[in-house]
Amino acid sequence: MPVPEQTFPGSTPSRVRVVSSTLVKPLYDAGAGGPPPATDLRVRLSQFDKITYDTHIAVIYGFSPPVAVSTADIAFGLARALAHYRDWAGRLAFDVDVEDEPFVLLNDGGARFVEASSDAAFDRAALTKPSPALLALHPPIHPVGPELVQVQLTRFACGTLTVGFTAHHLVADGHAASNFLVAWGRATRGLPIGHPQVIYNRAALFPPRRPPRVEFEHRGAEFAARKMFGASKEDPRKDCVVVHRTHFGKQFLAGLKAKASATASGGDSRRRFTTFECLVAHLWRVTTRARGLDPRTTTEVI
């Protein structure tokens, strides 16, 4: 599948050349015995799946040199992970007999796996602010093929490896996608995946009530963020997603960590939190405050 080079003048990376584009399909354990699973199974989406955004979400991971793992090992690990997370190797379809009800067909169609390279050194500064150069580091979101997962491995002249990962938001949220990424990483390193956190009867988990009953102000809470960005449409579901990137400096993060540790331990400096824990907790608190929710209510991020 030939893809032209993508060049963005004045940006880093300067040129990314796609070497190959293939499909990676699930690799089942031959030693387990028995035939492979059927490829005509359907996974109905839950009510929460169907109200989210019908689009691919992209994320880019960067690995500093030296990167010992080979492309073949990464592809092998992906194949092993897809055997446990079959929905990512399936295809999104619609049941015309049930009001175009969406479902995931577990047909083992596979994930798109792209290999790319650049003759330039990777500039870490390119990741600190939005840049069109980043579009060359993951498969395209618009237009997108039928694959629910797309992966692009880009190797730079300096030895840096970036892994661009796009996943369809109707199939999983960020937490579920993270479970898959962890399983993929373990499989790539030759470790057991463990117990896959996959739910194939997701529609049965949240059956709609008959008749429907609204008890909470979901619209005013879930979509309040869009109003803060000046959205004026009557139906907030029709508004575009607004992406805002904020840079947190080292001094701010150090102060945040010191304050969090001191507060949680009553002044005992031996109690430490990671940067990730402190920043997520901070963002969750300010988001709760911005939504006008009661700060005394206990909430959690999962």
FENLIN-V336398 format. One line per field, one symbol per residue. ss: DSSP state (A for helix, B for strand, O for the rest). phi: phi as a letter, one per 40 degrees, with the letter a starting at -180 (. if undefined). burial: 1 if it has 16 or more other C-alpha atoms within 10 Angstrom, else 0. Layout:
ss: ???
phi: ???
burial: ???
This chain:
ss: OOOOOBBOOOOOOOBBBBBBBBBBOOOOOAAAOOOOOOOOBBBBOOAAAAOOOOOBBBBBBBBOOOOOOOAAAAAAAAAAAAAAOAAAAOBBBBBOOOOOBBBBBBOOOOBBBBBBBBOOOOOAAAAOOOOAAAAAAOOOOOOOOOOOBBBBBBBBOOOOBBBBBBBBOOOOOAAAAAAAAAAAAAAAOOOOOOOOOOOOOAAAAOOOOOOOOOOOOAAAAAOAAAAAOOOOOOOAAAOOOOOOOOOOOAAAAAAAAAAAAAAAAOOOOOOOOOAAAAAAAAAAAAAAAAOOOOOOOOOOOO
phi: .cbccbbbdgbbccabbccaabbbbdbcccccggccccbbcbbcccccccccccacbbabbbbcccbcccccccccccccccccbcccccbcabcccbffccabccbfchbcbbbaaacbccccccccadaccccccadccbcbccccbbbbcbbbccgcbbbcbbbccccaccccccdccccccccccgcccgcccbbcbccccbcccbccacbbccccccbccccccgcbccbccccccbbbbbbbccccccccccccccccbggccccbbcdccccccccccccccccgccccccbabb
burial: 00000011000111111110101111110000000000000111110011000011010100000000000001111111111111111111000000000111111111111111110001000000000011111110100000111111111100111111111111110000100100111111000010000001011000000000000000000001110000100001000000000000000000011101110000000000000001100000000100000000000000
